[in-house]
């Protein structure tokens, strides 16, 4: 059994960024490209914001678009395979791993990724976990009428799918940023709190446990700001194992979460 004093702190970060729509989540995550290469899994066709970044930062962002909708819930299927970190090949047309339609055809564009082979100079971005949740629900209810209401077993299945994904994120040997929206839920002490969307309300209440850093994005006085301290707001779930308070600097880059040595 090793003493804590003999262990080295990992430089790998697993980060959850959440907040209301148009609160700067995508832009702030994209700005990390100033320091790290980004592999951006776009699940909701929202990468347009990244074109606001300088050209040199755009060059460091590889976008892998996963088409996803109610009829073809591809996001949950593909991301559950990708997040395991093994080498997989994804087709551009369908966002599917080892696509039976595209794999045999040389003229079809495909990308191969192996997340477990990434070093600390790269960060994986999943945008967004809200869409991933919707994709999981669509997968569970595939073939059902549009007005079908989820039953107990369906909700349990949703919890299992999301726990599987986030468990791989939690133990990933590579950097990960998950972007999500906010949801107000009742906590165990009966208080209401804003938490990241990550499945059912009960599951979302505890989704922060899978992450080292939980960051809330919002607009204050016309400026996009981030908050990461547990003391930010009793009604918002935030926290930083790196003990970084992003709210102290409105222009802070996420790189500070990796330590000041990399921020210079």
C-alpha positions, -999 to 999 in steps of 0.1 A, spaced: 0 0 0 15 33 -11 15 64 11 -1 95 -5 32 114 -1 48 88 -25 22 91 -52 23 115 -81 -8 135 -90 -21 127 -125 -20 154 -152 -50 139 -169 -82 159 -165 -118 148 -168 -139 180 -170 -177 186 -172 -188 220 -186 -224 229 -184 -248 258 -185 -278 273 -204 -277 276 -242 -255 304 -256 -235 307 -224 -201 303 -240 -195 266 -234 -184 257 -269 -162 288 -273 -144 283 -240 -137 247 -247 -125 255 -281 -101 282 -268 -82 253 -251 -68 247 -286 -43 274 -279 -25 249 -257 -38 214 -267 -49 196 -298 -86 188 -296 -106 159 -310 -141 172 -311 -170 148 -312 -199 169 -324 -232 152 -316 -256 181 -321 -242 200 -351 -230 228 -329 -194 232 -339 -202 264 -360 -192 285 -330 -156 272 -334 -153 292 -367 -151 323 -344 -117 311 -333 -84 323 -349 -73 302 -379 -43 288 -360 -66 274 -333 -90 259 -359 -60 240 -373 -56 222 -339 -92 210 -337 -103 178 -355 -141 176 -357 -158 142 -359 -194 148 -366 -218 121 -355 -253 126 -371 -279 119 -346 -317 122 -345 -348 104 -332 -350 80 -361 -312 72 -362 -298 75 -327 -262 71 -337 -245 92 -310 -250 67 -281 -240 37 -302 -208 53 -315 -197 71 -283 -200 39 -262 -175 23 -285 -152 53 -289 -150 61 -252 -135 27 -244 -103 40 -260 -97 12 -284 -89 17 -321 -121 23 -341 -129 35 -376 -159 59 -380 -175 68 -414 -181 104 -422 -215 98 -438 -232 81 -409 -209 85 -379 -210 48 -374 -181 26 -362 -172 -1 -388 -201 10 -410 -212 -19 -432 -222 5 -459 -190 26 -460 -162 3 -448 -159 -17 -480 -159 14 -502 -125 32 -507 -142 64 -519 -160 68 -485 -143 92 -460 -135 74 -427 -115 85 -397 -96 61 -373 -92 71 -336 -76 53 -307 -82 75 -276 -61 53 -253 -31 62 -274 -34 100 -269 -9 119 -248 -14 148 -225 -11 173 -254 -45 162 -267 -80 166 -252 -112 149 -263 -144 170 -263 -179 155 -263 -205 180 -274 -229 174 -259 -240 150 -232 -275 165 -235 -277 151 -270 -261 118 -259 -289 114 -234 -315 121 -261 -298 96 -283 -299 70 -256 -336 76 -250 -342 73 -288 -322 41 -289 -342 26 -261 -376 36 -276 -367 28 -312 -397 14 -330 -421 28 -305 -448 54 -313 -438 91 -310 -460 95 -280 -446 65 -262 -439 72 -225 -408 56 -209 -416 30 -183 -396 19 -153 -374 -6 -172 -367 21 -198 -355 46 -172 -333 18 -157 -319 11 -191 -311 48 -197 -293 49 -163 -272 19 -173 -262 33 -207 -252 67 -192 -233 51 -163 -214 29 -187 -203 60 -207 -194 82 -177 -176 53 -160 -152 51 -190 -148 89 -189 -140 87 -152 -112 61 -157 -100 74 -191 -62 76 -195 -67 107 -217 -81 142 -212 -119 146 -217 -142 176 -216 -179 168 -216 -202 197 -225 -238 196 -213 -268 218 -205 -283 226 -171 -312 209 -153 -327 219 -120 -332 189 -97 -341 182 -61 -311 171 -41 -311 146 -12 -315 175 13 -346 187 -7 -329 218 -20 -331 227 -57 -298 229 -76 -286 233 -112 -267 202 -123 -254 190 -157 -278 170 -178 -265 134 -179 -295 111 -180 -325 110 -157 -330 137 -131 -318 113 -104 -288 103 -123 -279 139 -133 -280 148 -96 -248 126 -91 -231 129 -125 -205 152 -111 -188 123 -93 -173 111 -126 -154 143 -131 -124 161 -116 -137 195 -125 -173 207 -128 -176 241 -145 -207 262 -148 -209 287 -177 -232 317 -177 -235 353 -189 -230 380 -163 -232 417 -171 -229 409 -208 -198 387 -204 -193 350 -206 -179 337 -174 -170 304 -159 -173 292 -123 -156 262 -108 -154 267 -70 -176 247 -47 -183 281 -30 -196 297 -62 -233 293 -55 -253 270 -32 -278 265 -60 -253 255 -87 -232 222 -86 -196 231 -92 -163 220 -79 -125 217 -87 -102 190 -74 -74 213 -87 -88 239 -63 -90 264 -92 -116 293 -91 -122 303 -127 -145 331 -117 -116 351 -104 -105 358 -140 -132 364 -166 -106 357 -193 -93 325 -178 -84 296 -202 -92 261 -192 -55 253 -193 -51 266 -158 -68 234 -146 -37 215 -157 -14 238 -137 3 271 -142 34 255 -158 14 248 -189 -4 281 -190 27 302 -196 
